[in-house]
């Protein structure tokens, strides 16, 4: 009976060691979270009024524009439609 209890204790110890993760390589640390990008300033097209990021706007003599056609139209004197 004593041998059975010792055997049972050894088996339980082995199961506990395996489940606790001993002997495993440590997991790689998780990658750092991406840095939050600041939002871009929004500007309105001087021709049609649509809002777009300043980085995507086309500069012109009358302000910022959403496309070349609106910039050309505005600069040729047709103004805001």
Biopython code that builds the backbone (N, CA, C, O; Angstrom):
import numpy as np
from Bio.PDB.StructureBuilder import StructureBuilder

atoms = [
    (1, "UNK", "N", (0.816, -1.195, 0.000)),
    (1, "UNK", "CA", (0.000, 0.000, 0.000)),
    (1, "UNK", "C", (0.865, 1.267, 0.000)),
    (1, "UNK", "O", (0.537, 2.249, -0.667)),
    (2, "UNK", "N", (1.956, 1.238, 0.742)),
    (2, "UNK", "CA", (2.844, 2.404, 0.807)),
    (2, "UNK", "C", (3.489, 2.669, -0.548)),
    (2, "UNK", "O", (3.673, 3.818, -0.948)),
    (3, "UNK", "N", (3.829, 1.586, -1.249)),
    (3, "UNK", "CA", (4.424, 1.753, -2.584)),
    (3, "UNK", "C", (3.427, 2.430, -3.536)),
    (3, "UNK", "O", (3.814, 3.271, -4.348)),
    (4, "UNK", "N", (2.188, 2.073, -3.434)),
    (4, "UNK", "CA", (1.147, 2.667, -4.285)),
    (4, "UNK", "C", (1.017, 4.176, -4.012)),
    (4, "UNK", "O", (0.887, 4.965, -4.948)),
    (5, "UNK", "N", (1.052, 4.566, -2.759)),
    (5, "UNK", "CA", (0.949, 5.986, -2.393)),
    (5, "UNK", "C", (2.163, 6.754, -2.899)),
    (5, "UNK", "O", (2.019, 7.867, -3.405)),
    (6, "UNK", "N", (3.367, 6.173, -2.770)),
    (6, "UNK", "CA", (4.587, 6.829, -3.262)),
    (6, "UNK", "C", (4.527, 6.944, -4.779)),
    (6, "UNK", "O", (4.851, 7.994, -5.334)),
    (7, "UNK", "N", (4.120, 5.884, -5.445)),
    (7, "UNK", "CA", (3.993, 5.912, -6.903)),
    (7, "UNK", "C", (2.982, 6.960, -7.347)),
    (7, "UNK", "O", (3.221, 7.693, -8.307)),
    (8, "UNK", "N", (1.866, 7.030, -6.658)),
    (8, "UNK", "CA", (0.849, 8.026, -6.958)),
    (8, "UNK", "C", (1.388, 9.443, -6.741)),
    (8, "UNK", "O", (1.093, 10.339, -7.532)),
    (9, "UNK", "N", (2.161, 9.654, -5.696)),
    (9, "UNK", "CA", (2.751, 10.964, -5.423)),
    (9, "UNK", "C", (3.763, 11.348, -6.498)),
    (9, "UNK", "O", (3.815, 12.509, -6.904)),
    (10, "UNK", "N", (4.563, 10.397, -6.961)),
    (10, "UNK", "CA", (5.542, 10.664, -8.019)),
    (10, "UNK", "C", (4.832, 11.016, -9.324)),
    (10, "UNK", "O", (5.233, 11.954, -10.012)),
    (11, "UNK", "N", (3.798, 10.284, -9.662)),
    (11, "UNK", "CA", (3.035, 10.574, -10.885)),
    (11, "UNK", "C", (2.387, 11.950, -10.784)),
    (11, "UNK", "O", (2.406, 12.709, -11.752)),
    (12, "UNK", "N", (1.821, 12.280, -9.645)),
    (12, "UNK", "CA", (1.211, 13.596, -9.456)),
    (12, "UNK", "C", (2.251, 14.703, -9.573)),
    (12, "UNK", "O", (1.976, 15.757, -10.147)),
    (13, "UNK", "N", (3.457, 14.465, -9.027)),
    (13, "UNK", "CA", (4.533, 15.450, -9.119)),
    (13, "UNK", "C", (4.958, 15.661, -10.572)),
    (13, "UNK", "O", (5.184, 16.796, -10.990)),
    (14, "UNK", "N", (5.065, 14.595, -11.331)),
    (14, "UNK", "CA", (5.441, 14.699, -12.752)),
    (14, "UNK", "C", (4.376, 15.480, -13.525)),
    (14, "UNK", "O", (4.707, 16.350, -14.331)),
    (15, "UNK", "N", (3.122, 15.178, -13.286)),
    (15, "UNK", "CA", (2.038, 15.899, -13.968)),
    (15, "UNK", "C", (2.067, 17.374, -13.593)),
    (15, "UNK", "O", (1.871, 18.231, -14.455)),
    (16, "UNK", "N", (2.305, 17.682, -12.335)),
    (16, "UNK", "CA", (2.357, 19.084, -11.890)),
    (16, "UNK", "C", (3.518, 19.828, -12.556)),
    (16, "UNK", "O", (3.352, 20.974, -12.974)),
    (17, "UNK", "N", (4.695, 19.190, -12.662)),
    (17, "UNK", "CA", (5.860, 19.819, -13.289)),
    (17, "UNK", "C", (5.589, 20.077, -14.769)),
    (17, "UNK", "O", (5.917, 21.145, -15.285)),
    (18, "UNK", "N", (4.995, 19.110, -15.445)),
    (18, "UNK", "CA", (4.717, 19.272, -16.874)),
    (18, "UNK", "C", (3.701, 20.388, -17.105)),
    (18, "UNK", "O", (3.866, 21.195, -18.020)),
    (19, "UNK", "N", (2.669, 20.439, -16.297)),
    (19, "UNK", "CA", (1.628, 21.459, -16.477)),
    (19, "UNK", "C", (2.072, 22.854, -16.045)),
    (19, "UNK", "O", (1.569, 23.848, -16.569)),
    (20, "UNK", "N", (2.993, 22.943, -15.112)),
    (20, "UNK", "CA", (3.422, 24.258, -14.637)),
    (20, "UNK", "C", (4.372, 24.927, -15.617)),
    (20, "UNK", "O", (4.641, 26.122, -15.493)),
    (21, "UNK", "N", (4.882, 24.185, -16.583)),
    (21, "UNK", "CA", (5.703, 24.795, -17.616)),
    (21, "UNK", "C", (7.184, 24.753, -17.339)),
    (21, "UNK", "O", (7.954, 25.372, -18.073)),
    (22, "UNK", "N", (7.612, 24.059, -16.326)),
    (22, "UNK", "CA", (9.049, 23.955, -16.070)),
    (22, "UNK", "C", (9.684, 23.150, -17.178)),
    (22, "UNK", "O", (9.136, 22.147, -17.636)),
    (23, "UNK", "N", (10.837, 23.599, -17.597)),
    (23, "UNK", "CA", (11.522, 22.908, -18.667)),
    (23, "UNK", "C", (11.196, 23.486, -20.031)),
    (23, "UNK", "O", (11.847, 23.150, -21.020)),
    (24, "UNK", "N", (10.203, 24.343, -20.092)),
    (24, "UNK", "CA", (9.877, 24.997, -21.363)),
    (24, "UNK", "C", (10.730, 26.238, -21.532)),
    (24, "UNK", "O", (11.195, 26.834, -20.561)),
    (25, "UNK", "N", (10.924, 26.610, -22.774)),
    (25, "UNK", "CA", (11.606, 27.871, -23.039)),
    (25, "UNK", "C", (10.652, 29.009, -22.738)),
    (25, "UNK", "O", (9.452, 28.893, -22.986)),
    (26, "UNK", "N", (11.166, 30.102, -22.208)),
    (26, "UNK", "CA", (10.270, 31.235, -21.942)),
    (26, "UNK", "C", (9.709, 31.798, -23.249)),
    (26, "UNK", "O", (10.391, 31.839, -24.273)),
    (27, "UNK", "N", (8.489, 32.216, -23.186)),
    (27, "UNK", "CA", (7.835, 32.774, -24.373)),
    (27, "UNK", "C", (8.468, 34.108, -24.734)),
    (27, "UNK", "O", (8.913, 34.854, -23.862)),
    (28, "UNK", "N", (8.503, 34.395, -26.007)),
    (28, "UNK", "CA", (9.040, 35.675, -26.463)),
    (28, "UNK", "C", (8.131, 36.793, -25.986)),
    (28, "UNK", "O", (6.912, 36.625, -25.953)),
    (29, "UNK", "N", (8.702, 37.928, -25.617)),
    (29, "UNK", "CA", (7.848, 39.030, -25.161)),
    (29, "UNK", "C", (6.970, 39.535, -26.306)),
    (29, "UNK", "O", (7.393, 39.519, -27.462)),
    (30, "UNK", "N", (5.774, 39.974, -26.000)),
    (30, "UNK", "CA", (4.884, 40.452, -27.056)),
    (30, "UNK", "C", (5.456, 41.719, -27.692)),
    (30, "UNK", "O", (6.139, 42.495, -27.024)),
    (31, "UNK", "N", (5.184, 41.928, -28.968)),
    (31, "UNK", "CA", (5.698, 43.133, -29.631)),
    (31, "UNK", "C", (5.066, 44.378, -29.022)),
    (31, "UNK", "O", (3.930, 44.335, -28.549)),
    (32, "UNK", "N", (5.796, 45.476, -29.035)),
    (32, "UNK", "CA", (5.233, 46.703, -28.462)),
    (32, "UNK", "C", (4.050, 47.191, -29.297)),
    (32, "UNK", "O", (4.027, 46.993, -30.511)),
    (33, "UNK", "N", (3.084, 47.819, -28.664)),
    (33, "UNK", "CA", (1.929, 48.322, -29.423)),
    (33, "UNK", "C", (2.373, 49.445, -30.355)),
    (33, "UNK", "O", (3.311, 50.177, -30.042)),
    (34, "UNK", "N", (1.706, 49.584, -31.494)),
    (34, "UNK", "CA", (2.093, 50.647, -32.434)),
    (34, "UNK", "C", (1.842, 52.023, -31.824)),
    (34, "UNK", "O", (0.890, 52.233, -31.072)),
    (35, "UNK", "N", (2.719, 52.941, -32.172)),
    (35, "UNK", "CA", (2.571, 54.303, -31.671)),
    (35, "UNK", "C", (1.339, 54.941, -32.316)),
    (35, "UNK", "O", (1.101, 54.795, -33.515)),
    (36, "UNK", "N", (0.582, 55.634, -31.512)),
    (36, "UNK", "CA", (-0.604, 56.296, -32.036)),
    (36, "UNK", "C", (-0.179, 57.486, -32.885)),
    (36, "UNK", "O", (0.549, 58.368, -32.429)),
    (37, "UNK", "N", (-0.645, 57.494, -34.119)),
    (37, "UNK", "CA", (-0.345, 58.598, -35.017)),
    (37, "UNK", "C", (-1.305, 59.740, -34.728)),
    (37, "UNK", "O", (-2.496, 59.530, -34.496)),
    (38, "UNK", "N", (-0.779, 60.917, -34.746)),
    (38, "UNK", "CA", (-1.637, 62.079, -34.538)),
    (38, "UNK", "C", (-2.494, 62.302, -35.767)),
    (38, "UNK", "O", (-2.026, 62.082, -36.884)),
    (39, "UNK", "N", (-3.726, 62.730, -35.598)),
    (39, "UNK", "CA", (-4.587, 62.963, -36.755)),
    (39, "UNK", "C", (-4.072, 64.146, -37.575)),
    (39, "UNK", "O", (-3.509, 65.096, -37.031)),
    (40, "UNK", "N", (-4.271, 64.073, -38.872)),
    (40, "UNK", "CA", (-3.841, 65.124, -39.779)),
    (40, "UNK", "C", (-4.856, 66.265, -39.752)),
    (40, "UNK", "O", (-6.046, 66.045, -39.525)),
    (41, "UNK", "N", (-4.386, 67.449, -39.981)),
    (41, "UNK", "CA", (-5.258, 68.616, -40.041)),
    (41, "UNK", "C", (-6.128, 68.521, -41.286)),
    (41, "UNK", "O", (-5.643, 68.173, -42.363)),
    (42, "UNK", "N", (-7.415, 68.831, -41.140)),
    (42, "UNK", "CA", (-8.337, 68.802, -42.267)),
    (42, "UNK", "C", (-8.489, 70.206, -42.836)),
    (42, "UNK", "O", (-8.539, 71.188, -42.096)),
    (43, "UNK", "N", (-8.560, 70.287, -44.162)),
    (43, "UNK", "CA", (-8.777, 71.562, -44.846)),
    (43, "UNK", "C", (-9.933, 71.402, -45.823)),
    (43, "UNK", "O", (-10.256, 70.289, -46.239)),
    (44, "UNK", "N", (-10.547, 72.510, -46.182)),
    (44, "UNK", "CA", (-11.660, 72.479, -47.138)),
    (44, "UNK", "C", (-11.155, 72.925, -48.503)),
    (44, "UNK", "O", (-10.336, 73.839, -48.604)),
    (45, "UNK", "N", (-11.641, 72.280, -49.539)),
    (45, "UNK", "CA", (-11.316, 72.672, -50.906)),
    (45, "UNK", "C", (-11.904, 74.065, -51.148)),
    (45, "UNK", "O", (-13.074, 74.307, -50.851)),
    (46, "UNK", "N", (-11.099, 74.970, -51.682)),
    (46, "UNK", "CA", (-11.563, 76.334, -51.932)),
    (46, "UNK", "C", (-12.616, 76.378, -53.042)),
    (46, "UNK", "O", (-13.347, 77.363, -53.152)),
    (47, "UNK", "N", (-12.704, 75.347, -53.853)),
    (47, "UNK", "CA", (-13.661, 75.328, -54.965)),
    (47, "UNK", "C", (-14.990, 74.694, -54.559)),
    (47, "UNK", "O", (-16.049, 75.295, -54.737)),
    (48, "UNK", "N", (-14.929, 73.473, -54.013)),
    (48, "UNK", "CA", (-16.176, 72.750, -53.741)),
    (48, "UNK", "C", (-16.500, 72.615, -52.255)),
    (48, "UNK", "O", (-17.632, 72.279, -51.906)),
    (49, "UNK", "N", (-15.544, 72.866, -51.384)),
    (49, "UNK", "CA", (-15.796, 72.818, -49.957)),
    (49, "UNK", "C", (-15.636, 71.463, -49.307)),
    (49, "UNK", "O", (-15.834, 71.338, -48.098)),
    (50, "UNK", "N", (-15.279, 70.435, -50.078)),
    (50, "UNK", "CA", (-15.093, 69.114, -49.485)),
    (50, "UNK", "C", (-13.877, 69.152, -48.557)),
    (50, "UNK", "O", (-12.876, 69.800, -48.864)),
    (51, "UNK", "N", (-13.969, 68.456, -47.422)),
    (51, "UNK", "CA", (-12.871, 68.413, -46.463)),
    (51, "UNK", "C", (-11.974, 67.217, -46.768)),
    (51, "UNK", "O", (-12.455, 66.127, -47.080)),
    (52, "UNK", "N", (-10.667, 67.435, -46.673)),
    (52, "UNK", "CA", (-9.694, 66.391, -46.899)),
    (52, "UNK", "C", (-8.461, 66.657, -46.047)),
    (52, "UNK", "O", (-8.250, 67.791, -45.616)),
    (53, "UNK", "N", (-7.630, 65.625, -45.789)),
    (53, "UNK", "CA", (-6.418, 65.840, -45.003)),
    (53, "UNK", "C", (-5.485, 66.837, -45.699)),
    (53, "UNK", "O", (-5.366, 66.845, -46.924)),
    (54, "UNK", "N", (-4.837, 67.662, -44.904)),
    (54, "UNK", "CA", (-3.955, 68.686, -45.447)),
    (54, "UNK", "C", (-2.835, 68.070, -46.286)),
    (54, "UNK", "O", (-2.399, 68.666, -47.271)),
    (55, "UNK", "N", (-2.366, 66.874, -45.896)),
    (55, "UNK", "CA", (-1.290, 66.209, -46.631)),
    (55, "UNK", "C", (-1.720, 65.793, -48.037)),
    (55, "UNK", "O", (-0.869, 65.647, -48.915)),
    (56, "UNK", "N", (-3.014, 65.598, -48.270)),
    (56, "UNK", "CA", (-3.518, 65.174, -49.574)),
    (56, "UNK", "C", (-3.998, 66.353, -50.421)),
    (56, "UNK", "O", (-4.276, 66.180, -51.608)),
    (57, "UNK", "N", (-4.098, 67.524, -49.842)),
    (57, "UNK", "CA", (-4.620, 68.685, -50.559)),
    (57, "UNK", "C", (-3.572, 69.241, -51.523)),
    (57, "UNK", "O", (-2.369, 69.144, -51.282)),
    (58, "UNK", "N", (-4.054, 69.822, -52.614)),
    (58, "UNK", "CA", (-3.177, 70.474, -53.585)),
    (58, "UNK", "C", (-3.166, 71.976, -53.298)),
    (58, "UNK", "O", (-4.216, 72.617, -53.330)),
    (59, "UNK", "N", (-1.996, 72.539, -53.020)),
    (59, "UNK", "CA", (-1.949, 73.977, -52.748)),
    (59, "UNK", "C", (-2.137, 74.790, -54.026)),
    (59, "UNK", "O", (-1.751, 74.359, -55.113)),
    (60, "UNK", "N", (-2.726, 75.952, -53.881)),
    (60, "UNK", "CA", (-2.930, 76.841, -55.020)),
    (60, "UNK", "C", (-2.982, 78.279, -54.562)),
    (60, "UNK", "O", (-2.836, 78.554, -53.371)),
    (61, "UNK", "N", (-3.186, 79.200, -55.482)),
    (61, "UNK", "CA", (-3.217, 80.625, -55.143)),
    (61, "UNK", "C", (-4.429, 80.986, -54.288)),
    (61, "UNK", "O", (-4.389, 81.969, -53.548)),
    (62, "UNK", "N", (-5.486, 80.219, -54.379)),
    (62, "UNK", "CA", (-6.695, 80.532, -53.623)),
    (62, "UNK", "C", (-6.871, 79.702, -52.368)),
    (62, "UNK", "O", (-7.888, 79.828, -51.686)),
    (63, "UNK", "N", (-5.912, 78.862, -52.050)),
    (63, "UNK", "CA", (-6.020, 78.010, -50.869)),
    (63, "UNK", "C", (-5.680, 76.573, -51.213)),
    (63, "UNK", "O", (-4.817, 76.311, -52.050)),
    (64, "UNK", "N", (-6.351, 75.662, -50.573)),
    (64, "UNK", "CA", (-6.123, 74.234, -50.801)),
    (64, "UNK", "C", (-7.256, 73.679, -51.660)),
    (64, "UNK", "O", (-8.398, 74.130, -51.574)),
    (65, "UNK", "N", (-6.917, 72.690, -52.492)),
    (65, "UNK", "CA", (-7.891, 72.117, -53.429)),
    (65, "UNK", "C", (-7.854, 70.598, -53.367)),
    (65, "UNK", "O", (-6.836, 70.000, -53.018)),
    (66, "UNK", "N", (-8.983, 69.984, -53.712)),
    (66, "UNK", "CA", (-9.083, 68.528, -53.669)),
    (66, "UNK", "C", (-8.565, 67.866, -54.941)),
    (66, "UNK", "O", (-8.205, 66.689, -54.908)),
    (67, "UNK", "N", (-8.516, 68.587, -56.065)),
    (67, "UNK", "CA", (-8.026, 68.014, -57.312)),
    (67, "UNK", "C", (-7.497, 69.123, -58.225)),
    (67, "UNK", "O", (-7.720, 70.308, -57.981)),
    (68, "UNK", "N", (-6.806, 68.715, -59.258)),
    (68, "UNK", "CA", (-6.220, 69.683, -60.198)),
    (68, "UNK", "C", (-7.299, 70.465, -60.943)),
    (68, "UNK", "O", (-7.124, 71.651, -61.220)),
    (69, "UNK", "N", (-8.406, 69.813, -61.265)),
    (69, "UNK", "CA", (-9.470, 70.487, -62.009)),
    (69, "UNK", "C", (-10.058, 71.639, -61.195)),
    (69, "UNK", "O", (-10.319, 72.710, -61.742)),
    (70, "UNK", "N", (-10.266, 71.433, -59.906)),
    (70, "UNK", "CA", (-10.814, 72.500, -59.066)),
    (70, "UNK", "C", (-9.804, 73.622, -58.879)),
    (70, "UNK", "O", (-10.177, 74.795, -58.834)),
    (71, "UNK", "N", (-8.538, 73.271, -58.770)),
    (71, "UNK", "CA", (-7.518, 74.306, -58.645)),
    (71, "UNK", "C", (-7.461, 75.141, -59.915)),
    (71, "UNK", "O", (-7.408, 76.369, -59.847)),
    (72, "UNK", "N", (-7.471, 74.490, -61.071)),
    (72, "UNK", "CA", (-7.433, 75.212, -62.349)),
    (72, "UNK", "C", (-8.667, 76.081, -62.524)),
    (72, "UNK", "O", (-8.557, 77.240, -62.923)),
    (73, "UNK", "N", (-9.830, 75.539, -62.232)),
    (73, "UNK", "CA", (-11.074, 76.278, -62.363)),
    (73, "UNK", "C", (-11.071, 77.517, -61.469)),
    (73, "UNK", "O", (-11.453, 78.598, -61.917)),
    (74, "UNK", "N", (-10.651, 77.379, -60.234)),
    (74, "UNK", "CA", (-10.627, 78.493, -59.290)),
    (74, "UNK", "C", (-9.623, 79.553, -59.730)),
    (74, "UNK", "O", (-9.912, 80.748, -59.678)),
    (75, "UNK", "N", (-8.440, 79.111, -60.162)),
    (75, "UNK", "CA", (-7.385, 80.049, -60.547)),
    (75, "UNK", "C", (-7.679, 80.737, -61.883)),
    (75, "UNK", "O", (-7.120, 81.798, -62.161)),
    (76, "UNK", "N", (-8.536, 80.156, -62.701)),
    (76, "UNK", "CA", (-8.917, 80.776, -63.971)),
    (76, "UNK", "C", (-10.059, 81.756, -63.811)),
    (76, "UNK", "O", (-10.581, 82.268, -64.801)),
    (77, "UNK", "N", (-10.454, 82.023, -62.577)),
    (77, "UNK", "CA", (-11.448, 83.043, -62.317)),
    (77, "UNK", "C", (-12.885, 82.583, -62.262)),
    (77, "UNK", "O", (-13.784, 83.420, -62.175)),
    (78, "UNK", "N", (-13.139, 81.293, -62.308)),
    (78, "UNK", "CA", (-14.520, 80.822, -62.279)),
    (78, "UNK", "C", (-15.071, 80.792, -60.856)),
    (78, "UNK", "O", (-16.284, 80.703, -60.667)),
    (79, "UNK", "N", (-14.201, 80.866, -59.862)),
    (79, "UNK", "CA", (-14.644, 80.969, -58.471)),
    (79, "UNK", "C", (-15.317, 79.726, -57.965)),
    (79, "UNK", "O", (-15.237, 78.656, -58.567)),
    (80, "UNK", "N", (-15.987, 79.891, -56.842)),
    (80, "UNK", "CA", (-16.646, 78.761, -56.180)),
    (80, "UNK", "C", (-17.966, 78.427, -56.867)),
    (80, "UNK", "O", (-18.783, 79.304, -57.147)),
    (81, "UNK", "N", (-18.150, 77.135, -57.132)),
    (81, "UNK", "CA", (-19.399, 76.737, -57.816)),
    (81, "UNK", "C", (-20.427, 76.271, -56.850)),
    (81, "UNK", "O", (-21.530, 75.901, -57.253)),
]
sb = StructureBuilder()
sb.init_structure("model")
sb.init_model(0)
sb.init_chain("A")
sb.init_seg("    ")
for serial, (resi, resn, name, xyz) in enumerate(atoms, 1):
    if name == "N":
        sb.init_residue(resn, " ", resi, " ")
    sb.init_atom(name, np.array(xyz, "f"), 0.0, 1.0, " ", f" {name:<3s}", serial, name[0])
structure = sb.get_structure()
